[in-house]
Amino acid sequence: MPILYAFLTCFLAIFLEGFLVALGNFRFFFLLNLALFNKINWKYILILVVLGSVVLDVIYHYVLGTNLLITGISLLLMLGISLLVPLEYNLPGYSVKFFCIFVYYLLLAFVPELISTGNWANITGLMVGGMVLKALISIAFCVVFDMVWSRLRRRDEGMKLRSL
Amino acid sequence: MKNNTTKVENNNIVVYISLLLAIVLLLLDGLSGMKGVRNALSFVFEPTTFQANIAGSKVKEYFQTFVNLGKFRKEFNDLKVASYDKESQYSNYIILKNENEALKKQIALGNVDAKYVLANTLRDDSVDTMAIDQGSESGLQQGDVVTVGNVFVGIVSNVDFKGSSVRLPSDANSHIEVVVLKPGREENTKTNILSSGVVSGSAEGIKIENIAMNSEVVDGDAVYINDSKVGGFFALGYIVALSSNPASTYKTAFVSPILDYDNLMQVFVRVE
């Protein structure tokens, strides 16, 4: 059953990804992975990350594994920084996430083209500005997501106490 | 605490497995190709993404309108200014055209013996008088006749330095001798006169009185000014609403003027 949930979540996330990419070139799927990281069982995260990334490769006509590679590098970077700055729900923690999202958008700008054609893409100042803006909006989403998640967990714990 | 550490470590495993799988997938897709997997995933997910994309594009277009609101307002203001400019140019053209037509009419009808002053009409609330923009400065005097071509407009009743007022035939103080003729005849001679009469203004309109009871005047006959104080033979209008009282010795009627005095823009004042 949890695997079915993971598939359904993946389906919904792909839909939202398509919607938000058309709206403002926002990458929702990576954001979801980042927000759920360290929150649910690693097996479900793995299913979500692998399946979703492969589907996105097909949709965006990338070489299979491109999205997974970019996501993996960004998350690895986040883990690396988290050795110095703990990933907590505070400003330093969200700063690390902000940097991680920015790197994801930066990699997304040139890695797919590099893998498929072997050419480096030109990155302009305007593009970098857009990446910073998108990373800021994404962080706002992360903050809201964390707040909702912690509230849901508290309610869940409360129900457990009542049942006891 | 131990559980938490294990959970974090396990999540780290996700990253390592992802990177490993990414490299494997890149190699597989690069070497042998994974067309089957691609086709299957494309079949399932492409329609969903397509619909999501369309929805996203529509919402973006909607927001784009708000983003471009300033630009739209600027364009609107520019268009408004351009429109006012065109309107003003058009008004100038209309004024020139009317002036040109009035001059043509005046010249074509052979009124070249007398001296005429071209005057523009000015708007006021009165329906029985007309204000014009020429006065004593241009040589106008009280009693001068105002015409358009061969059509009678009125008599100058009050003269200032740079403006005058013209008493129209519909004014109650206006009493002018006229003759009634059959319209459409080439030569209006004395023998064609059906009757003489007097036109004066009234609340109902321009009234014509003293039409001989035995005359053959009917509705639609032409009314011409034939008054010594006007000093000419000018058209005024057509007979309408002819009525006769058996107890009276004359018929009365109303005159439908040829000109619509409200829409006149230029007139000619005959200065003596």
Interface residues (C-beta under 8 A of the other chain):
Chain A: F11 I14 F15 L16 E17 G18 F19 L20 V21 A22 L23 G24 F37 N38 N41 W42 I45 L46 V49 V50 S53 V54 V55 V58 I59 V63 L64 G65 T66 L68 L69 T71 G72 I73 L75 L76 L79 I115
Chain B: K7 V8 N10 N11 N12 I13 V14 V15 I17 S18 L19 L21 A22 I23 V24 L25 L26 L28 D29 G30 M34 V37 R38 L41 S42 F45 E46 T48 T49 F50 Q51 A52 N53 I54 A55 G56 S57 V59 K60 F63
